[in-house]
Amino acid sequence: MQVNVVEKKEGEGAGIFRRMQYEISNIGKFDQYGMEELRREAFRDFVPFLKKYKAQDIIDIGCGRGYESKFLAKRGFNVTDLDIQRRQTTIVQKSAKEKRLDIDVILGDAIKLPVGDGKFDAALSLAVMVAFKSDERMKAVSEMERVLRSGGLILVILASDDKAYSIKLRNDDGSVTNMEKWQFSEKDMREMFQNFEFLLLKKVTVAYDKNFWILVAKKMA
Ligand SMILES: C[S@@+](CC[C@H](N)C(=O)[O-])C[C@H]1O[C@@H](n2cnc3c(N)ncnc32)[C@H](O)[C@@H]1O
């Protein structure tokens, strides 16, 4: 199946989300095709690990509208939200204020995080690296590792590759190309996160019969 993409310029830099907002014509908008269900499932798995490893300081990289951070802040975790799009960080700031939740919000890039080494007990990357080129993805993974304390946890959601979909992108010059690899096998996941100890890797099927990986892993000492 092919997915059509409509782009909108968002500024310079790496990562397709930065340059475009996309609509997936025959699946529906992102949040309608199972993200909420997936997020619920991921947190059912992840929160017990946060408690087990006494994780308190959490960064959500590519936080979008901050659904995860609000969920975590309400449960007493210290949360920092980071996104590359100002409109997302503005939305999070506004809704955190309205709900009187104490959430730090940073405008920044997943491949060059503007935070120091070892600052967090856990890092989230939920449906963010999907649009990265492979070198960006590797940088983003090593940035997650860098900002985590030894033994820190990650929660990652990425699409699995057992049903291949191609996403066509319209480039700045009007040409159309296939989006780079955005679905991953188990081997890809294990290679990508080889510096982490896997605590849980599971495949979840959500709306429209789409499969995603939920990964919980621990930074090695
Ligand atoms: C599909 S949304 C997912 C949002 C959120 N994690 C969730 O699960 O609802 C992807 C988010 O990643 C952000 N993003 C994309 N590239 C990024 C980058 N290089 N650095 C930081 N955020 C990025 C986008 O702006 C967008 O908010």
Ligand as a Chemical Component Dictionary entry (heavy atoms), coordinates in Angstrom:
data_LIG
# 
_chem_comp.id                   LIG 
_chem_comp.type                 NON-POLYMER 
_chem_comp.pdbx_formal_charge   0 
_chem_comp.three_letter_code    LIG 
# 
loop_
_chem_comp_atom.comp_id 
_chem_comp_atom.atom_id 
_chem_comp_atom.alt_atom_id 
_chem_comp_atom.type_symbol 
_chem_comp_atom.charge 
_chem_comp_atom.model_Cartn_x 
_chem_comp_atom.model_Cartn_y 
_chem_comp_atom.model_Cartn_z 
_chem_comp_atom.pdbx_ordinal 
LIG C1  C1  C 0  4.228  11.502 15.251 1  
LIG S1  S1  S 1  4.582  12.729 16.425 2  
LIG C2  C2  C 0  4.594  11.786 17.949 3  
LIG C3  C3  C 0  4.387  12.660 19.145 4  
LIG C4  C4  C 0  4.397  11.973 20.510 5  
LIG N1  N1  N 0  5.658  11.325 20.791 6  
LIG C5  C5  C 0  3.246  11.002 20.674 7  
LIG O1  O1  O 0  3.508  9.819  20.869 8  
LIG O2  O2  O -1 2.092  11.425 20.626 9  
LIG C6  C6  C 0  6.313  13.042 16.126 10 
LIG C7  C7  C 0  6.849  14.225 16.890 11 
LIG O3  O3  O 0  8.276  14.232 16.779 12 
LIG C8  C8  C 0  8.722  15.550 16.605 13 
LIG N2  N2  N 0  10.044 15.524 15.949 14 
LIG C9  C9  C 0  10.339 15.151 14.696 15 
LIG N3  N3  N 0  11.637 15.266 14.438 16 
LIG C10 C10 C 0  12.206 15.708 15.587 17 
LIG C11 C11 C 0  13.542 16.025 15.974 18 
LIG N4  N4  N 0  14.550 15.906 15.111 19 
LIG N5  N5  N 0  13.756 16.445 17.213 20 
LIG C12 C12 C 0  12.736 16.587 18.100 21 
LIG N6  N6  N 0  11.456 16.313 17.799 22 
LIG C13 C13 C 0  11.182 15.873 16.558 23 
LIG C14 C14 C 0  7.634  16.160 15.739 24 
LIG O4  O4  O 0  7.662  17.581 15.792 25 
LIG C15 C15 C 0  6.383  15.547 16.338 26 
LIG O5  O5  O 0  5.864  16.336 17.375 27 
# 
loop_
_chem_comp_bond.comp_id 
_chem_comp_bond.atom_id_1 
_chem_comp_bond.atom_id_2 
_chem_comp_bond.value_order 
_chem_comp_bond.pdbx_ordinal 
LIG C1  S1  SING 1  
LIG S1  C2  SING 2  
LIG S1  C6  SING 3  
LIG C2  C3  SING 4  
LIG C3  C4  SING 5  
LIG C4  N1  SING 6  
LIG C4  C5  SING 7  
LIG C5  O1  DOUB 8  
LIG C5  O2  SING 9  
LIG C6  C7  SING 10 
LIG C7  O3  SING 11 
LIG C7  C15 SING 12 
LIG O3  C8  SING 13 
LIG C8  N2  SING 14 
LIG C8  C14 SING 15 
LIG N2  C9  SING 16 
LIG N2  C13 SING 17 
LIG C9  N3  DOUB 18 
LIG N3  C10 SING 19 
LIG C10 C11 SING 20 
LIG C10 C13 DOUB 21 
LIG C11 N4  SING 22 
LIG C11 N5  DOUB 23 
LIG N5  C12 SING 24 
LIG C12 N6  DOUB 25 
LIG N6  C13 SING 26 
LIG C14 O4  SING 27 
LIG C14 C15 SING 28 
LIG C15 O5  SING 29 
# 
